[in-house]
Amino acid sequence: MSKAEAGGCHCGAVRFSFAMPEEPLIRRCNCTICAMKGIVMLDVPKTDVEVTEGQDMLSTYTFGSGVAKHHFCSNCGIHVLQELRSEPDNVAVSYACIDGRSIYDLKECLVFDGQNHPADTGQYYYHGVLKYEKLID
């Protein structure tokens, strides 16, 4: 059984809930917007994610093919959810926006090759791994 989780943006205007996948896929992407945002994403089936507060506060940015939709709070600017071009049945939840979680708890994070998107190349692969090593306890 999947565990219920919740999260939201920095100012608290946008809140969401979702079911944590039993085998979570946590990753970054090297496409132009994700590289600039520096976001760590958790893939969740669309049917398992619900915006519980602040739907009217969400703004959406899209580019290129227009398929991926990057949703962010129009007040604080924090990216919270993304509809994926590579996996249209999933939503990427910003890992940093999940209550009680931190990207700094992740020792490694796969990097999806969004610059060579599978919808364009027919190949789905990871570009690398980002690692985090804590220097001070």
C-alpha positions as CSV (number, residue, x, y, z in Angstrom):
1,M,0.0,0.0,0.0
2,S,1.3,3.4,-0.9
3,K,1.9,6.0,1.8
4,A,-0.1,9.3,1.7
5,E,2.2,12.3,1.5
6,A,1.6,16.1,1.2
7,G,3.5,19.1,0.2
8,G,3.3,22.7,-1.0
9,C,5.0,25.8,-2.2
10,H,7.2,28.2,-0.1
11,C,4.4,30.6,0.8
12,G,1.9,27.9,1.5
13,A,-0.7,29.1,-1.0
14,V,-0.5,25.9,-3.0
15,R,-0.8,22.5,-1.3
16,F,-1.0,19.1,-2.8
17,S,-1.3,15.4,-1.7
18,F,-0.2,12.2,-3.4
19,A,0.4,8.6,-2.9
20,M,4.1,7.7,-2.6
21,P,5.0,5.1,-5.1
22,E,6.2,1.8,-3.6
23,E,9.4,2.1,-5.8
24,P,9.9,5.8,-6.1
25,L,11.7,7.2,-9.2
26,I,13.6,10.3,-8.0
27,R,15.6,12.2,-10.6
28,R,16.8,15.4,-12.1
29,C,16.7,16.4,-15.8
30,N,19.2,18.2,-17.9
31,C,16.8,19.9,-20.3
32,T,17.1,23.7,-20.5
33,I,14.4,24.6,-18.0
34,C,15.1,21.8,-15.4
35,A,18.8,22.5,-15.5
36,M,18.1,26.2,-14.7
37,K,15.5,25.3,-12.0
38,G,17.8,22.7,-10.5
39,I,14.7,20.7,-9.5
40,V,14.7,17.1,-8.2
41,M,11.5,15.3,-9.3
42,L,9.6,12.4,-7.9
43,D,7.4,10.7,-10.6
44,V,3.9,9.9,-9.4
45,P,0.9,8.6,-11.5
46,K,-1.4,11.5,-12.4
47,T,-4.3,9.7,-10.7
48,D,-2.4,9.7,-7.4
49,V,-1.8,13.5,-7.2
50,E,-4.3,16.2,-6.2
51,V,-3.9,19.9,-5.7
52,T,-5.8,20.4,-2.4
53,E,-5.4,24.2,-2.0
54,G,-4.5,27.1,-4.3
55,Q,-5.3,25.6,-7.7
56,D,-6.1,29.3,-8.7
57,M,-2.6,30.3,-7.6
58,L,-0.9,28.0,-10.0
59,S,0.6,29.4,-13.2
60,T,1.9,27.2,-16.0
61,Y,4.9,27.5,-18.2
62,T,5.4,25.5,-21.3
63,F,7.8,25.7,-24.3
64,G,9.0,23.7,-27.3
65,S,6.5,20.9,-28.0
66,G,4.1,22.4,-25.4
67,V,3.5,18.9,-23.9
68,A,5.3,19.3,-20.6
69,K,3.5,21.7,-18.3
70,H,5.6,23.3,-15.5
71,H,3.3,24.4,-12.7
72,F,4.5,27.0,-10.2
73,C,3.0,29.2,-7.5
74,S,2.2,32.7,-8.9
75,N,2.9,34.2,-5.5
76,C,6.3,32.8,-4.4
77,G,7.4,31.3,-7.8
78,I,8.2,27.9,-6.5
79,H,7.8,25.0,-9.0
80,V,5.6,22.3,-7.4
81,L,4.4,20.0,-10.2
82,Q,5.2,19.2,-13.8
83,E,3.2,17.2,-16.4
84,L,5.8,15.1,-18.1
85,R,6.4,14.8,-21.9
86,S,8.4,11.6,-21.4
87,E,5.8,9.9,-19.2
88,P,2.3,11.4,-20.0
89,D,0.6,9.3,-17.3
90,N,2.8,10.7,-14.6
91,V,3.3,14.0,-12.8
92,A,6.6,15.0,-11.4
93,V,6.3,16.3,-7.9
94,S,9.1,18.6,-6.7
95,Y,10.9,16.6,-4.1
96,A,11.9,19.7,-2.2
97,C,8.2,20.7,-1.8
98,I,7.3,17.4,0.0
99,D,6.6,17.9,3.7
100,G,9.4,16.5,5.9
101,R,11.7,15.7,3.0
102,S,14.9,17.3,1.7
103,I,16.9,16.9,-1.4
104,Y,20.0,16.9,0.8
105,D,18.9,13.6,2.3
106,L,19.5,12.0,-1.1
107,K,23.1,10.7,-1.6
108,E,22.6,10.3,-5.3
109,C,20.2,11.4,-7.9
110,L,19.9,10.1,-11.5
111,V,20.0,12.7,-14.2
112,F,17.5,12.1,-17.1
113,D,18.8,13.1,-20.5
114,G,16.1,15.6,-21.4
115,Q,18.4,17.4,-23.9
116,N,18.1,14.3,-26.0
117,H,14.5,13.7,-25.2
118,P,13.1,10.2,-26.0
119,A,10.2,11.7,-27.9
120,D,12.7,13.2,-30.3
121,T,15.4,10.4,-30.3
122,G,13.5,7.2,-29.6
123,Q,16.0,6.5,-26.8
124,Y,15.4,6.8,-23.1
125,Y,18.4,7.0,-20.9
126,Y,20.1,8.7,-18.1
127,H,22.9,11.2,-18.6
128,G,24.6,10.7,-15.3
129,V,24.3,10.8,-11.5
130,L,24.5,13.8,-9.2
131,K,25.9,13.1,-5.8
132,Y,25.7,14.9,-2.5
133,E,28.2,14.4,0.3
134,K,27.7,16.2,3.6
135,L,30.8,17.9,4.9
136,I,29.6,18.8,8.4
137,D,27.4,16.8,10.7
